[in-house]
Amino acid sequence: MQKMINRVSFVGIFGNVLLCGFKFIAGIAGHSGAMVSDAIHSLSDVLATFIAWIGVRASQKVPDKEHPYGHERFECLASLILGMILMATSVIVGYSGLLKIFAGHYEELVIPKKIALAAAILSIVVKELMFWYTRHYAKLLNSSAFMADAWHHRSDAFSSVGSLIGIGGAMLGFPVLEPAASVVIALCIMKVAFDILKDAVDKMLDTSVSEEEEGRIRSFIASREGVLGVDMLHTRQFGNKIYIDVEISCEATLLLSEAHEIAERVHDEVEKEFPDTKHIMVHVNPATGGHS
């Protein structure tokens, strides 16, 4: 697993460094503010991937005396930082574009050159490939930080689409389209940043899993041998894992050892059926007349 984490991180960092350098040179040489903004976005990707790598590595640490519940929330912290980087990037890119739009004098804007257009096309292709690559391994690792990084790549591809439209439009005689593209890019980045931040905050605040997932867990527990009913079920997200607290009803005349055996069986079978479960606490209640 550690080799997989290192490989994904290396591909992300190395690819972004090369792409960022090429886009920045193309933006300067091609007189394209949109491409320079795009390069800044790619530069934030380098830092984002590095942060994701740190977060995922830290989350893999085994529980210790100071952190008996493990370190999964390091991933949430990494996702929060990634989201804030994206949000700051969107503000910088959008502000630059708006300044040019409100300044007017569009006829004075320099028309971009073909190298800037080529850089936009290359960026779209490379970043989309990086999105699918990182997303694939984020699912294998069940990593929210790497999934956030994958969407960071996708947001960069979107921004390059905006650059392509703006640069192409400016070359066709509509120079205002280039700064307008920067604003559209900023809005796309902001939306991705908001989604990443919301997901990270939900997991930091012990938010429960979806009603659909809770329903699946409840039905599974209720169907276990010896369980007459599920009296209470609480779930909470802990990084990319979940904790479950459940109260089950069993036959009131069971011996303590028999009730304990049912609880142990429920515990083990839930953790096997739902591999994202960090731990499940099972409490046994004696069944009342309402259970059959």
PEJO-V49086 format. One record per helix or strand of 3 or more residues. SS is the DSSP state (alpha for helix, beta for strand). FROM is the first residue (numbers start at 1). TO is the last residue. If there is no record, write none. Layout:
BEGIN
ss & from & to
SS & FROM & TO
SS & FROM & TO
END
This chain:
BEGIN
ss & from & to
alpha & 2 & 29
alpha & 33 & 59
alpha & 73 & 103
alpha & 106 & 108
alpha & 114 & 141
alpha & 144 & 171
alpha & 176 & 204
alpha & 211 & 222
beta & 229 & 238
beta & 241 & 250
alpha & 256 & 273
beta & 277 & 286
END
